[in-house]
Every structure is written in structure tokens, then in C-alpha cells.
Amino acid sequence: MAIYVVYLLLIAACTALQHTWPAWLLLWGRPPDLALGVVVCAALTGGPVLGCYTGFCSGLLVGSTESALLGGYFIAYMGTGTALGWVRGSVFADRVMVAVVVVLCTAPVVDVIRLIFAPPASPGPWLIQTIVGAPYSALAAAPIYLLVRSIVDRLSETQ
């Protein structure tokens, strides 16, 4: 039970940080998708149930802070968390580079799912932000993975 509370707090902190990202660190007006990083890392370290839970909480928090349609966020984040949770325990899933590569690959997929639910007024800036946002989010996934891994290790030691 404690792990769910810790992840909820981590998602809330990452969502707040994502929306208060300094303007001088934005790339083409876009911060990294820190919530997606938490979902990916939680799913890779905790399994499909924890991945789905973090996806639900991330979709709710990110969607509500952006005044967007929540359906796209729920499908994208919960689907990512659940699908990645199934590969937990495989040979390559417990690596920092796997989290970075997975975020690099899933960030455009999440953007396309959100595009289906809420198309932008102009596709040009959306496409540039999607192309730039994926590597930026992938770079942020490395420290997030190390933080999530330490949380999982610490909570598993106490249980």
C-alpha cells in the first residue's frame, strides 16, 4: 500500500515540475514529459498493475492540469504502463537504457493518441514539438528511472 502512495506523490511532483519547467529549459516551447517517464519506469520495475495505476494517476493529473480531454491521457498512459509492465522481469527490462529507449519510442505514440482525441489547430508546431519532445523526455527518463529503482528497492527491503 505504501508504494502506491509514494508513486502518487512522485507523479504529483513530476506533474508539477513539468508544468513549472523554467522557460529557458523549454525546447520549442515544450518541457520533457516527466509523467510518462514515471509511468514507464514504474511499469518496468513494478509490473502491469503498478504501471496501470501510475498511468491512471498520471493521466488524471496531467490531463486535469492542461484542461484537456482526459480520454487521450488515460488511454495513452494506462496502455503504456500496462503493456510495459508485462515485460517486467525479462532480461533487458531492468536497465536504465531500456527506460530511455522506451520513453524515446513511446513519447511520439502518446502524442499521436492525444492528437486523435484533441487535434491541434495547426499541425506544424505539433509535429515539431513531438519530434523534439521525444528525445528530451528520454533524457529525463534516466534520472527518473534511478529514483524509481531506489524507491522500489527501499520499499522491498522494508517488507
Secondary structure, 3 states (H helix, E strand, C coil): CHHHHHHHHHHHHHHHHHHCCCHHHCECCECCCHHHHHHHHHHHHHCHHHHHHHHHHHHHHHHHHCCCCHHHHHHHHHHHHHHHHCCCCCCCCCCHHHHHHHHHHHHHHHHHHHHHHCCCCCHHHHHHHHHHHHHHHHHHHHHHHHHHHHHHHHHHHHC
